[in-house]
Every structure is written in C-alpha cells, then in structure tokens.
Amino acid sequence: MIRFVLDSSVAISWCLVDELEGYAEAVLALMPNAEAFVPGIWLLEIVNTLLVAERRNRMNHKQTETAINLLESLLIQVDELTENQALGATLLLGREQGLAAYDAAYLESAIRMGLPLATLDVRLEEAATRCGVTLLNPYEVAEN
C-alpha cells in the first residue's frame, strides 16, 4: 500500500469537475491501494472551496454531496499532530520557504512522516524539492 501526504489542491480537483486534470486523476486512480495523510486544516480547505464553488454556481448541493461522498470513501487520515507543529516547525518552514501556513503544514507533515507529497501547487512543489521531500509520481507508482 502506498502512503503519501495529500495536498488539498489535488483533492479539490477531484471535486470540481471543471478542474479535473491528469495528475489528480492519476492520484485518484491510486487511492484504492493507498493511504493518504492530510494536516488538520485539510477538511476546512475542502469545505471552504466547496462552499465558494456553490456560491459561484460552479456546483450545486447535489454535486457537493457527491464530492463529499467520494472523499469519505477514500482512506484519508487526518494528521492529529498538525496543531502541535504549528508554532514551531510549520512556522519555521513558512518563513524559510515563503509559504502560507496552510501550505507549510502539508510540507511539515511530509517531512515529519517521511512521505512523498501529492500536490498541484507549484510553489509547494518547489519548496518540497528544496527540502528534500519526494513528490508523488502516480504514473511511476501505477507501473510498479
């Protein structure tokens, strides 16, 4: 079973049909044989994006429920240590890498857990690479 840290940018792509793209689709295809970890902020990021999409008429309540059902069907574990790291390691990563606290939380989780990171966020990708965090390559994993 593959294990990785899942950035909200990938999960949001699964939820917003008009944003689904190749990388996110490939990560989703791995999920039946994967365990994804997310920082505590992930749930709020997902809900906020869904609410904004509804307000902008990009999706309706039924589509939101479908997206939530999809996410709840996947093995996604909330990292309960996110808050413990916020005032220390996450703050330092945010400063050093020029990231928002939210993005730094994903990077901190990946570093602490020693897991690859799945993200569509270019700045987060660049910071992960600078910090020696492996970026999940779903195409490579699928071949193995």
DSSP file with accessible surface (Angstrom, degrees, kcal/mol):
  #  RESIDUE AA STRUCTURE BP1 BP2  ACC     N-H-->O    O-->H-N    N-H-->O    O-->H-N    TCO  KAPPA ALPHA  PHI   PSI    X-CA   Y-CA   Z-CA
    1    1 A M              0   0  153      0, 0.0     2,-0.3     0, 0.0    33,-0.2   0.000 360.0 360.0 360.0 129.9    0.0    0.0    0.0
    2    2 A I  E     -a   34   0A  40     31,-1.9    33,-2.5    28,-0.2     2,-0.4  -0.610 360.0-161.8 -82.0 142.8    1.4    3.4   -1.0
    3    3 A R  E     +a   35   0A 113     -2,-0.3     2,-0.3    31,-0.2    33,-0.2  -0.978  20.9 147.8-125.9 138.9    1.3    6.2    1.7
    4    4 A F  E     -a   36   0A   0     31,-1.7    33,-2.7    -2,-0.4     2,-0.5  -0.977  48.3 -98.0-160.0 166.6    1.6    9.9    1.0
    5    5 A V  E     -ab  37 117A   0    111,-3.0   113,-2.9    -2,-0.3     2,-0.6  -0.836  37.6-147.5 -93.0 129.4    0.6   13.4    2.1
    6    6 A L  E     - b   0 118A   0     31,-2.5     2,-0.2    -2,-0.5   113,-0.1  -0.882   4.1-147.7-105.5 114.5   -2.3   14.7    0.0
    7    7 A D    >>  -     0   0    2    111,-2.7     4,-1.4    -2,-0.6     3,-1.2  -0.518  23.2-120.9 -76.0 147.3   -2.5   18.4   -0.6
    8    8 A S  H 3> S+     0   0   13      1,-0.3     4,-3.1     2,-0.2     5,-0.3   0.793 107.4  71.6 -60.8 -26.4   -6.0   19.9   -0.9
    9    9 A S  H 3> S+     0   0   32      1,-0.2     4,-1.2     2,-0.2    -1,-0.3   0.872 101.3  44.5 -59.4 -34.9   -5.2   21.1   -4.4
   10   10 A V  H <> S+     0   0    0     -3,-1.2     4,-1.3   108,-0.3    -1,-0.2   0.943 114.7  46.8 -74.0 -47.8   -5.3   17.5   -5.7
   11   11 A A  H  X S+     0   0    0     -4,-1.4     4,-1.2     1,-0.2     3,-0.3   0.884 109.6  54.5 -63.5 -37.2   -8.5   16.6   -3.7
   12   12 A I  H  X S+     0   0   13     -4,-3.1     4,-2.5     1,-0.2     3,-0.4   0.888 101.9  58.5 -63.8 -36.5  -10.3   19.7   -4.9
   13   13 A S  H  < S+     0   0    2     -4,-1.2     6,-0.3    -5,-0.3    -1,-0.2   0.867 103.7  52.5 -61.5 -33.3   -9.5   18.8   -8.4
   14   14 A W  H  < S+     0   0   18     -4,-1.3    -1,-0.2    -3,-0.3    -2,-0.2   0.826 113.5  44.4 -67.7 -30.7  -11.4   15.5   -7.8
   15   15 A C  H  < S+     0   0    8     -4,-1.2     2,-0.9    -3,-0.4    -2,-0.2   0.813 104.5  61.9 -85.6 -35.2  -14.4   17.5   -6.5
   16   16 A L    >X  -     0   0    5     -4,-2.5     3,-2.7     1,-0.2     4,-0.6  -0.829  68.6-161.4 -99.7 101.8  -14.6   20.3   -9.1
   17   17 A V  G >4 S+     0   0  120     -2,-0.9     3,-1.1     1,-0.3    -1,-0.2   0.840  88.7  57.8 -54.7 -35.9  -15.3   18.6  -12.4
   18   18 A D  G 34 S+     0   0  107      1,-0.2    -1,-0.3    40,-0.2    -5,-0.1   0.549 109.8  46.2 -76.0  -2.6  -14.2   21.6  -14.5
   19   19 A E  G <4 S+     0   0   85     -3,-2.7    -1,-0.2    -6,-0.3    -2,-0.2   0.405  77.8 125.3-115.1  -0.5  -10.8   21.4  -12.7
   20   20 A L    <<  +     0   0   69     -3,-1.1     2,-0.3    -4,-0.6    -6,-0.1  -0.418  36.8 172.0 -64.2 129.4  -10.0   17.7  -13.0
   21   21 A E     >  -     0   0   74     -2,-0.1     4,-2.4     1,-0.0     5,-0.2  -0.853  44.1 -89.7-137.0 173.0   -6.7   17.2  -14.7
   22   22 A G  H  > S+     0   0   35     -2,-0.3     4,-2.3     1,-0.2     5,-0.2   0.839 117.7  47.5 -55.0 -49.7   -4.3   14.4  -15.5
   23   23 A Y  H  > S+     0   0   41      1,-0.2     4,-2.2     2,-0.2    -1,-0.2   0.951 114.7  46.6 -60.6 -47.9   -2.1   14.3  -12.4
   24   24 A A  H  > S+     0   0    0      1,-0.2     4,-2.6     2,-0.2    -1,-0.2   0.900 111.8  51.8 -62.8 -40.5   -5.1   14.5  -10.0
   25   25 A E  H  X S+     0   0  107     -4,-2.4     4,-2.1     1,-0.2    -1,-0.2   0.904 109.0  50.5 -61.5 -41.2   -6.8   11.7  -11.9
   26   26 A A  H  X S+     0   0   17     -4,-2.3     4,-0.9     2,-0.2    -2,-0.2   0.883 110.5  49.2 -66.5 -38.0   -3.8    9.5  -11.7
   27   27 A V  H >X S+     0   0    0     -4,-2.2     3,-0.9     1,-0.2     4,-0.9   0.932 109.8  52.0 -65.4 -43.4   -3.5   10.1   -7.9
   28   28 A L  H >< S+     0   0   47     -4,-2.6     3,-1.0     1,-0.3    -2,-0.2   0.897 103.5  58.0 -60.2 -37.7   -7.2    9.3   -7.6
   29   29 A A  H 3< S+     0   0   74     -4,-2.1    -1,-0.3     1,-0.3    -2,-0.2   0.786 104.8  52.3 -64.0 -25.9   -6.6    6.0   -9.5
   30   30 A L  H X< S+     0   0   17     -4,-0.9     3,-2.2    -3,-0.9    -1,-0.3   0.709  85.4  89.8 -78.3 -21.5   -4.1    5.0   -6.8
   31   31 A M  G X< S+     0   0    5     -3,-1.0     3,-1.8    -4,-0.9    44,-0.4   0.759  72.8  64.7 -58.2 -30.8   -6.4    5.6   -3.9
   32   32 A P  G 3  S+     0   0  102      0, 0.0    -1,-0.3     0, 0.0    -2,-0.1   0.797 116.4  32.8 -61.3 -22.5   -7.9    2.1   -3.8
   33   33 A N  G <  S+     0   0  118     -3,-2.2   -31,-1.9    -4,-0.1     2,-0.3  -0.084 112.8  82.8-119.4  31.8   -4.4    0.9   -2.8
   34   34 A A  E <   -a    2   0A   1     -3,-1.8     2,-0.4   -33,-0.2    41,-0.3  -0.925  58.1-149.3-137.3 158.9   -3.3    4.0   -0.9
   35   35 A E  E     -a    3   0A  44    -33,-2.5   -31,-1.7    -2,-0.3     2,-0.4  -0.990  22.9-162.8-126.4 117.6   -3.4    5.7    2.4
   36   36 A A  E     -ac   4  76A   0     39,-2.7    41,-3.4    -2,-0.4     2,-0.4  -0.828   3.0-154.1-103.8 142.9   -3.3    9.5    2.2
   37   37 A F  E     -ac   5  77A  21    -33,-2.7   -31,-2.5    -2,-0.4    41,-0.2  -0.921  13.0-177.5-115.3 140.7   -2.4   11.7    5.2
   38   38 A V  E     - c   0  78A   0     39,-2.5    41,-3.8    -2,-0.4    44,-0.1  -0.980  28.1-111.7-135.7 146.7   -3.6   15.3    5.5
   39   39 A P  E >   - c   0  79A   0      0, 0.0     3,-2.2     0, 0.0     4,-0.4  -0.351  42.4 -99.6 -71.3 162.0   -3.0   18.0    8.1
   40   40 A G  T >> S+     0   0   31     39,-0.7     3,-0.7     1,-0.3     4,-0.5   0.781 119.9  64.4 -53.6 -29.4   -5.9   19.1   10.2
   41   41 A I  H 3> S+     0   0   41      1,-0.2     4,-2.3     2,-0.2     3,-0.3   0.725  81.0  84.8 -69.5 -18.3   -6.6   22.2    8.0
   42   42 A W  H <> S+     0   0   10     -3,-2.2     4,-2.6     1,-0.2    -1,-0.2   0.887  85.1  52.3 -54.2 -47.4   -7.4   20.0    5.0
   43   43 A L  H <> S+     0   0   90     -3,-0.7     4,-2.5    -4,-0.4    -1,-0.2   0.910 111.4  46.7 -59.7 -42.4  -11.1   19.5    6.0
   44   44 A L  H  X S+     0   0  120     -4,-0.5     4,-2.7    -3,-0.3    -1,-0.2   0.885 110.9  52.3 -68.8 -37.1  -11.7   23.2    6.3
   45   45 A E  H  X S+     0   0   38     -4,-2.3     4,-2.2     2,-0.2    -2,-0.2   0.923 111.7  46.8 -63.1 -43.0   -9.9   23.9    3.0
   46   46 A I  H  X S+     0   0    9     -4,-2.6     4,-2.5    -5,-0.2    -2,-0.2   0.954 114.3  46.1 -63.1 -51.2  -12.1   21.4    1.2
   47   47 A V  H  X S+     0   0   73     -4,-2.5     4,-2.7     1,-0.2     5,-0.2   0.915 112.1  51.6 -60.7 -42.4  -15.3   22.7    2.8
   48   48 A N  H  X S+     0   0   93     -4,-2.7     4,-2.6     1,-0.2    -1,-0.2   0.931 110.4  48.3 -61.6 -43.9  -14.4   26.3    2.0
   49   49 A T  H  X S+     0   0   44     -4,-2.2     4,-2.5     1,-0.2    -1,-0.2   0.910 112.0  49.3 -64.0 -40.9  -13.7   25.5   -1.6
   50   50 A L  H  X S+     0   0    5     -4,-2.5     4,-2.2     2,-0.2    -1,-0.2   0.917 111.5  49.3 -64.7 -42.1  -17.0   23.6   -2.0
   51   51 A L  H  X S+     0   0   66     -4,-2.7     4,-2.5     2,-0.2    -2,-0.2   0.920 112.0  47.8 -62.1 -44.5  -18.9   26.5   -0.4
   52   52 A V  H  X S+     0   0   40     -4,-2.6     4,-2.0     1,-0.2    -2,-0.2   0.912 110.0  53.0 -63.6 -40.9  -17.3   29.0   -2.6
   53   53 A A  H  <>S+     0   0    2     -4,-2.5     5,-3.2    -5,-0.2     6,-1.0   0.902 110.1  48.4 -62.0 -39.4  -18.0   26.8   -5.7
   54   54 A E  H ><5S+     0   0   37     -4,-2.2     3,-1.8     4,-0.2    -2,-0.2   0.938 110.4  50.5 -64.3 -46.6  -21.7   26.7   -4.7
   55   55 A R  H 3<5S+     0   0  174     -4,-2.5    -1,-0.2     1,-0.3    -2,-0.2   0.820 111.7  48.1 -61.9 -31.5  -21.9   30.4   -4.2
   56   56 A R  T 3<5S-     0   0  177     -4,-2.0    -1,-0.3    -5,-0.2    -2,-0.2   0.257 115.6-117.3 -91.7   9.9  -20.3   31.0   -7.6
   57   57 A N  T < 5S+     0   0  148     -3,-1.8    -3,-0.2     2,-0.2    -2,-0.1   0.780  79.0 126.9  58.5  32.0  -22.7   28.5   -9.2
   58   58 A R  S   <S+     0   0   90     -5,-3.2     2,-0.3     1,-0.3    -4,-0.2   0.641  81.0   6.8 -86.9 -19.3  -19.9   26.2  -10.2
   59   59 A M  S    S-     0   0   14     -6,-1.0    -1,-0.3    -9,-0.1    -2,-0.2  -0.977  71.8-133.0-155.6 158.7  -21.7   23.3   -8.5
   60   60 A N     >  -     0   0   84     -2,-0.3     4,-2.3    -3,-0.1     5,-0.2  -0.531  39.9 -91.7-107.0 179.7  -24.9   22.6   -6.7
   61   61 A H  H  > S+     0   0  142      1,-0.2     4,-2.6     2,-0.2     5,-0.2   0.874 125.0  52.9 -59.9 -40.4  -25.8   20.9   -3.4
   62   62 A K  H  > S+     0   0  160      2,-0.2     4,-2.3     1,-0.2    -1,-0.2   0.913 109.5  48.4 -63.5 -42.1  -26.1   17.5   -5.0
   63   63 A Q  H  > S+     0   0   86      2,-0.2     4,-2.4     1,-0.2    -1,-0.2   0.887 110.4  52.3 -65.9 -36.7  -22.7   17.8   -6.7
   64   64 A T  H  X S+     0   0    9     -4,-2.3     4,-2.7     2,-0.2    -2,-0.2   0.933 109.4  48.9 -63.4 -44.9  -21.2   18.9   -3.3
   65   65 A E  H  X S+     0   0  105     -4,-2.6     4,-2.7     1,-0.2    -2,-0.2   0.901 110.0  51.9 -62.1 -39.0  -22.7   15.8   -1.6
   66   66 A T  H  X S+     0   0   84     -4,-2.3     4,-2.2     2,-0.2    -1,-0.2   0.924 110.4  48.5 -62.5 -43.3  -21.3   13.6   -4.4
   67   67 A A  H  X S+     0   0    6     -4,-2.4     4,-2.5     2,-0.2    -2,-0.2   0.926 111.8  48.9 -63.0 -43.8  -17.8   15.2   -3.9
   68   68 A I  H  X S+     0   0   46     -4,-2.7     4,-2.8     1,-0.2     5,-0.2   0.921 109.5  52.2 -63.5 -42.6  -18.1   14.6   -0.1
   69   69 A N  H  X S+     0   0   93     -4,-2.7     4,-1.2     2,-0.2    -1,-0.2   0.899 109.2  50.7 -60.4 -40.3  -19.2   11.0   -0.6
   70   70 A L  H >X S+     0   0   51     -4,-2.2     3,-0.7     2,-0.2     4,-0.5   0.964 112.3  45.8 -60.6 -51.3  -16.2   10.5   -2.8
   71   71 A L  H >< S+     0   0   15     -4,-2.5     3,-1.2     1,-0.3    -2,-0.2   0.895 111.5  51.9 -61.7 -39.8  -13.8   11.9   -0.3
   72   72 A E  H 3< S+     0   0  149     -4,-2.8    -1,-0.3     1,-0.3    -2,-0.2   0.735 103.1  60.0 -70.7 -19.2  -15.3   10.0    2.6
   73   73 A S  H << S+     0   0   88     -4,-1.2    -1,-0.3    -3,-0.7     2,-0.2   0.603  94.3  82.2 -81.9 -11.2  -15.0    6.7    0.6
   74   74 A L  S << S-     0   0   31     -3,-1.2     2,-1.6    -4,-0.5   -39,-0.1  -0.607  91.0-108.8 -97.2 154.9  -11.2    7.1    0.4
   75   75 A L        +     0   0   69    -44,-0.4   -39,-2.7   -41,-0.3     2,-0.5  -0.641  56.7 154.9 -83.0  87.6   -8.6    6.2    3.0
   76   76 A I  E     -c   36   0A  28     -2,-1.6     2,-0.5   -41,-0.2   -39,-0.2  -0.982  25.7-160.3-120.3 117.9   -7.6    9.7    4.1
   77   77 A Q  E     -c   37   0A  76    -41,-3.4   -39,-2.5    -2,-0.5     2,-0.5  -0.868  14.0-134.3-104.0 128.5   -6.2   10.1    7.6
   78   78 A V  E     -c   38   0A  43     -2,-0.5     2,-0.8   -41,-0.2   -38,-0.1  -0.699  22.1-127.6 -81.2 125.7   -6.1   13.4    9.3
   79   79 A D  E >   -c   39   0A  13    -41,-3.8     3,-1.4    -2,-0.5   -39,-0.7  -0.643  18.5-163.2 -74.6 107.7   -2.7   14.0   10.9
   80   80 A E  T 3  S+     0   0  153     -2,-0.8     3,-0.3     1,-0.3     4,-0.3   0.581  81.7  66.7 -72.3  -9.1   -3.6   14.9   14.5
   81   81 A L  T 3>  +     0   0   79      1,-0.2     4,-1.1     2,-0.1    -1,-0.3   0.459  69.7  98.2 -91.6  -0.4   -0.2   16.4   15.2
   82   82 A T  H X> S+     0   0   13     -3,-1.4     3,-0.9     1,-0.2     4,-0.8   0.922  84.1  47.2 -52.4 -50.6   -0.7   19.3   12.8
   83   83 A E  H >> S+     0   0  165     -3,-0.3     3,-0.7     1,-0.3     4,-0.5   0.864 105.8  59.1 -63.6 -35.2   -1.6   21.7   15.5
   84   84 A N  H 34 S+     0   0  118     -4,-0.3    -1,-0.3     1,-0.2    -2,-0.2   0.766 110.4  43.6 -63.3 -26.0    1.3   20.6   17.7
   85   85 A Q  H X<>S+     0   0   50     -4,-1.1     5,-2.3    -3,-0.9     3,-1.3   0.580  89.3  91.8 -93.3 -12.4    3.7   21.7   15.0
   86   86 A A  I <<>S+     0   0   45     -4,-0.8     5,-0.8    -3,-0.7    -2,-0.1   0.871  89.7  39.7 -56.4 -47.8    2.1   25.0   14.1
   87   87 A L  I 3<5S+     0   0  161     -4,-0.5    -1,-0.3     3,-0.1    -2,-0.1   0.520 129.7  26.5 -84.7  -1.9    4.0   27.3   16.3
   88   88 A G  I <>5S+     0   0   34     -3,-1.3     4,-2.5     3,-0.1     5,-0.2   0.489 128.5  13.7-118.8 -96.1    7.3   25.5   15.7
   89   89 A A  I  >5S+     0   0   35      1,-0.2     4,-2.5     2,-0.2     5,-0.2   0.863 127.4  50.1 -60.6 -40.4    8.2   23.5   12.6
   90   90 A T  I  ><S+     0   0    8     -5,-2.3     4,-2.6     2,-0.2    -1,-0.2   0.932 111.2  49.0 -66.7 -43.9    5.3   24.8   10.5
   91   91 A L  H  ><S+     0   0   78     -5,-0.8     4,-2.3    -6,-0.6    -2,-0.2   0.936 112.5  48.6 -58.5 -46.5    6.1   28.5   11.3
   92   92 A L  H  X S+     0   0   82     -4,-2.5     4,-3.1     1,-0.2     5,-0.2   0.914 111.5  48.8 -62.3 -43.6    9.8   27.9   10.5
   93   93 A L  H  X S+     0   0   16     -4,-2.5     4,-2.7     1,-0.2     6,-0.4   0.905 109.8  52.6 -62.8 -41.9    9.0   26.2    7.2
   94   94 A G  H  X>S+     0   0   13     -4,-2.6     5,-1.3    -5,-0.2     4,-1.0   0.919 114.5  42.5 -58.1 -45.2    6.6   29.0    6.3
   95   95 A R  H  <5S+     0   0  175     -4,-2.3     3,-0.3    -5,-0.2    -2,-0.2   0.953 118.1  43.8 -63.9 -53.0    9.3   31.6    7.0
   96   96 A E  H  <5S+     0   0  130     -4,-3.1    -2,-0.2     1,-0.2    -1,-0.2   0.854 124.2  34.0 -64.2 -37.0   12.2   29.7    5.3
   97   97 A Q  H  <5S-     0   0   31     -4,-2.7    -1,-0.2    -5,-0.2    -2,-0.2   0.436 103.9-119.9-102.8  -1.8   10.2   28.7    2.2
   98   98 A G  T  <5 +     0   0   40     -4,-1.0     2,-0.3    -3,-0.3    -3,-0.2   0.869  63.6 145.8  67.0  36.6    8.0   31.7    1.8
   99   99 A L      < -     0   0   17     -5,-1.3    -1,-0.2    -6,-0.4    -2,-0.1  -0.736  54.8-107.7-106.2 155.2    4.8   29.6    2.2
  100  100 A A     >  -     0   0   48     -2,-0.3     4,-2.7     1,-0.1     5,-0.2  -0.392  40.4-107.7 -67.4 156.6    1.4   30.3    3.7
  101  101 A A  H  > S+     0   0   69      1,-0.2     4,-1.8     2,-0.2     5,-0.1   0.876 119.6  56.5 -56.6 -38.0    0.9   28.5    7.0
  102  102 A Y  H  > S+     0   0  133      2,-0.2     4,-1.1     1,-0.2    -1,-0.2   0.940 110.8  41.6 -60.8 -49.2   -1.6   26.1    5.2
  103  103 A D  H  > S+     0   0   28      1,-0.2     4,-2.0     2,-0.2     3,-0.4   0.892 111.3  56.2 -67.1 -38.6    1.0   25.1    2.6
  104  104 A A  H  X S+     0   0    0     -4,-2.7     4,-3.1     1,-0.2    -1,-0.2   0.841 100.6  60.4 -61.7 -31.0    3.7   24.8    5.2
  105  105 A A  H  X S+     0   0    7     -4,-1.8     4,-2.2    -5,-0.2    -1,-0.2   0.893 104.9  47.6 -64.9 -38.8    1.5   22.4    7.2
  106  106 A Y  H  X S+     0   0    0     -4,-1.1     4,-2.3    -3,-0.4    -2,-0.2   0.932 114.2  46.8 -65.4 -44.7    1.5   20.0    4.2
  107  107 A L  H  X S+     0   0    0     -4,-2.0     4,-2.6     2,-0.2    -2,-0.2   0.927 111.2  51.4 -64.5 -42.9    5.2   20.2    3.9
  108  108 A E  H  X S+     0   0    8     -4,-3.1     4,-3.0     1,-0.2     5,-0.3   0.919 110.0  50.0 -60.7 -43.4    5.8   19.8    7.6
  109  109 A S  H  X S+     0   0    1     -4,-2.2     4,-2.7    -5,-0.2     6,-0.2   0.926 110.9  48.7 -61.2 -45.6    3.6   16.7    7.6
  110  110 A A  H  X>S+     0   0    2     -4,-2.3     5,-1.7     2,-0.2     4,-1.1   0.919 114.7  45.4 -62.7 -42.0    5.5   15.2    4.6
  111  111 A I  H  <5S+     0   0   77     -4,-2.6     3,-0.5     2,-0.2    -2,-0.2   0.959 116.2  44.7 -65.2 -51.2    8.9   15.9    6.3
  112  112 A R  H  <5S+     0   0   78     -4,-3.0    -2,-0.2     1,-0.2    -1,-0.2   0.884 119.9  40.6 -63.0 -39.5    7.9   14.6    9.7
  113  113 A M  H  <5S-     0   0   54     -4,-2.7    -1,-0.2    -5,-0.3    -2,-0.2   0.575 103.5-128.5 -87.6 -10.3    6.2   11.5    8.3
  114  114 A G  T  <5 +     0   0   65     -4,-1.1    -3,-0.2    -3,-0.5    -4,-0.1   0.859  61.8 137.4  66.2  36.9    8.9   10.8    5.7
  115  115 A L      < -     0   0   18     -5,-1.7    -1,-0.2    -6,-0.2  -111,-0.2  -0.814  58.0-104.8-115.9 154.3    6.3   10.5    3.0
  116  116 A P        -     0   0   29      0, 0.0  -111,-3.0     0, 0.0     2,-0.4  -0.311  35.9-126.1 -69.2 161.6    6.0   11.8   -0.6
  117  117 A L  E     -bd   5 135A   0     17,-2.3    19,-2.9  -113,-0.2     2,-0.6  -0.930  11.3-155.9-115.8 132.5    3.7   14.8   -1.3
  118  118 A A  E     +b    6   0A   0   -113,-2.9  -111,-2.7    -2,-0.4     2,-0.3  -0.944  36.1 144.2-105.8 117.2    0.9   14.9   -3.9
  119  119 A T        -     0   0    1     -2,-0.6    -2,-0.0    17,-0.2  -111,-0.0  -0.994  47.8-159.4-151.0 154.5    0.2   18.5   -4.9
  120  120 A L        +     0   0   52     -2,-0.3     2,-0.7   -97,-0.0    -1,-0.1   0.342  67.9 108.3-107.1  -1.7   -0.8   20.7   -7.8
  121  121 A D     >  -     0   0   46      1,-0.2     4,-2.6     2,-0.0     5,-0.2  -0.693  56.9-158.6 -83.8 113.5    0.6   23.8   -6.2
  122  122 A V  H  > S+     0   0   85     -2,-0.7     4,-2.6     1,-0.2     5,-0.2   0.901  91.0  50.7 -62.5 -43.5    3.8   24.9   -7.9
  123  123 A R  H  > S+     0   0  146      1,-0.2     4,-2.2     2,-0.2    -1,-0.2   0.904 112.3  47.4 -62.8 -39.6    5.2   26.9   -5.0
  124  124 A L  H  > S+     0   0    0      2,-0.2     4,-2.8     1,-0.2    -2,-0.2   0.909 110.7  52.4 -68.1 -39.6    4.6   24.0   -2.7
  125  125 A E  H  X S+     0   0   68     -4,-2.6     4,-2.5     2,-0.2    -2,-0.2   0.933 110.7  47.7 -57.4 -48.2    6.3   21.6   -5.1
  126  126 A E  H  X S+     0   0  101     -4,-2.6     4,-2.3     1,-0.2    -2,-0.2   0.913 112.8  47.9 -62.3 -42.9    9.3   23.9   -5.3
  127  127 A A  H  X S+     0   0    0     -4,-2.2     4,-1.8     2,-0.2    -1,-0.2   0.910 110.8  51.8 -64.6 -41.8    9.5   24.2   -1.6
  128  128 A A  H  <>S+     0   0    0     -4,-2.8     5,-2.9     1,-0.2     4,-0.3   0.930 109.8  49.4 -60.2 -44.6    9.2   20.4   -1.1
  129  129 A T  H ><5S+     0   0   88     -4,-2.5     3,-1.4     1,-0.2    -1,-0.2   0.926 109.5  51.1 -61.6 -44.5   12.0   19.8   -3.6
  130  130 A R  H 3<5S+     0   0  144     -4,-2.3    -1,-0.2     1,-0.3    -2,-0.2   0.840 111.5  49.0 -60.8 -32.7   14.2   22.3   -1.8
  131  131 A C  T 3<5S-     0   0   44     -4,-1.8    -1,-0.3    -5,-0.2    -2,-0.2   0.391 119.0-109.8 -89.4   2.0   13.5   20.5    1.5
  132  132 A G  T < 5 +     0   0   65     -3,-1.4     2,-0.4    -4,-0.3    -3,-0.2   0.671  66.8 148.7  79.9  17.5   14.3   17.1    0.0
  133  133 A V      < -     0   0   16     -5,-2.9    -1,-0.3    -6,-0.2     2,-0.2  -0.717  47.5-123.6 -86.4 131.9   10.7   15.9    0.0
  134  134 A T        -     0   0   97     -2,-0.4   -17,-2.3   -24,-0.1     2,-0.4  -0.512  18.8-134.1 -72.2 137.6    9.8   13.4   -2.7
  135  135 A L  B     -d  117   0A  54    -19,-0.2     2,-0.2    -2,-0.2   -17,-0.2  -0.802  28.5-108.7 -92.0 132.9    6.9   14.4   -4.9
  136  136 A L        -     0   0    8    -19,-2.9   -17,-0.2    -2,-0.4     3,-0.1  -0.452  27.6-163.3 -64.0 127.0    4.4   11.7   -5.6
  137  137 A N     >  -     0   0   65     -2,-0.2     4,-2.1     1,-0.1     3,-0.3  -0.878   5.7-174.8-109.9  95.0    4.6   10.4   -9.2
  138  138 A P  H  > S+     0   0    1      0, 0.0     4,-2.1     0, 0.0    -1,-0.1   0.786  81.2  57.8 -65.3 -24.5    1.4    8.5   -9.6
  139  139 A Y  H  > S+     0   0  114      2,-0.2     4,-1.1     1,-0.2    -2,-0.0   0.900 108.5  45.4 -70.9 -40.8    2.4    7.3  -13.1
  140  140 A E  H  > S+     0   0  115     -3,-0.3     4,-0.8     2,-0.2     3,-0.3   0.907 113.6  49.4 -67.7 -42.8    5.5    5.7  -11.8
  141  141 A V  H >< S+     0   0   39     -4,-2.1     3,-0.8     1,-0.2    -2,-0.2   0.904 106.6  56.0 -64.2 -41.3    3.7    4.1   -8.8
  142  142 A A  H 3< S+     0   0   71     -4,-2.1    -1,-0.2     1,-0.3    -2,-0.2   0.819 103.4  55.6 -63.1 -30.7    1.0    2.7  -11.1
  143  143 A E  H 3<        0   0  157     -4,-1.1    -1,-0.3    -3,-0.3    -2,-0.2   0.755 360.0 360.0 -72.6 -26.7    3.6    0.9  -13.2
  144  144 A N    <<        0   0  164     -3,-0.8    -3,-0.0    -4,-0.8    -4,-0.0  -0.308 360.0 360.0 -85.9 360.0    5.0   -1.0  -10.2
